[in-house]
Amino acid sequence: MTTNANLNQLNQALSQVNEQYDNNIVFKSLDQISKGRTKFTLTVVSSKGPGARLGFQTKVSGDRRRVRAACWHVHGNFFEALFNIDSTIFVRLVGRKIDINGGNWQDRNIGSYACEC
């Protein structure tokens, strides 16, 4: 994902999101690509903690395997936090622009973003 948010704004949004997810959310990557453009990926500290994604594959017991990745809800809450910090912030995700005017929380098949949220 890329955004026009600066590093301070991204860290502020992460701090807000971690209030909901027991400090289990971190940046897997956070790179300032150019002035006004930052690339980032969210992940979890523990796959057993809140905000962790569940995979498609199941264990012998029938339980779904836990994945060390942030779920769809974490991303949606993170984007909302960014937009509340500055209404001009936008995020580009797989060619889509998500901003305060739309694109976040759209009904769609979230597939591998399944979780226990």
N, C-alpha and C positions, 0 to 999 in steps of 0.2 A: 504494500500500500504506500502511496505517497500522499503528502499533504502540504499545504502552504503554512501550517502551524510551525512555530519555532520550537526549539528544544525545551525552553522554559514552559511553554503552553502544554506540550506533550507530557512533561513530567508532572505538571499540575493536574492534568486530566487523569493520569495514572494514579496519583495520590487519591483523588476523589473516588475512582473506581475501586481501589483497594479497600475503601471503607465498607463496600458492599461484599467484597470477596475475601475478607480476612487476610489481606496482604499476600495473596497467592498469585497475583498477576505481575509480570515483569515484561520488559522488552527483550525479545529474543535478539532483535537487531534494531539499531537506531542510528541512522547515518544521515548527516546533512549532505545532500547531493550538490546543491548549489544554493545561492542566496534565495530564500523564499521557497525552497523545496526540500522536504525531508522524507526519507523512506524509513518505514518501521514495520515490525512484526511483533504481535503480542503472543505471549505464551504463559504457562503456569509454572510455579515453583514445584508443586506437587500434583501429580495426576489424580491423587485421592482427595485433593482439596476442592473448595468451591470454585466454579468457573472452568473446570476441566472438561474437555470434550470426551465423549465416548466413541469408540470405534465401531465399525461394522462387525468385525470378527468377534466371536464369542469364545469363552473358555469352555472346557468340558462340562462345567457346572451349569452352563447356559447364560451366565452373566456376561455382559459385554465388556470387552477389554477397555481399559482406561488409556487415554492418549495424552501425552504431555503437550497439549495445545489448548489455547483459549477457545471457549465456545462462542457461538453466535451471540448470546446474550452479553457476554463480556464486551465484544466488539460494539454492539449497539449502545451499551451504556457508556463506553469510552467515547464514541462519536458524540453522543449527547453532551457529555462533559466538555468536550472540545467546543461544541457549538455554543454552550452556555458561557464559556470563557471569552469567546469572540465570535460574533455572528457572521463574520466574513470568512471563517475557516471552512475549508472543504477537504474532502478525502477522495482520492481516486482509487477505486478498487476494481480490478479486472475491467478497465475501460469505462466504468460507471463513475459518475460524479455524485457524491453524497454530500449534502450540505444542509443547512438549517431549513431549507425549503423543501427537502424531500430526498428520498432514496434510502433513508434509514428505516429499519423495521418493516420493510415491504414484505407482504405475504408472498412466500415462495417456498419451494421444497428445499429445506435447509440440509437435507441429506446427512453428510458426515459431520455436521455441526451439532448433532444430537448430544444432549447432556442431561444432568440431573437438576437443572435450575428450576 
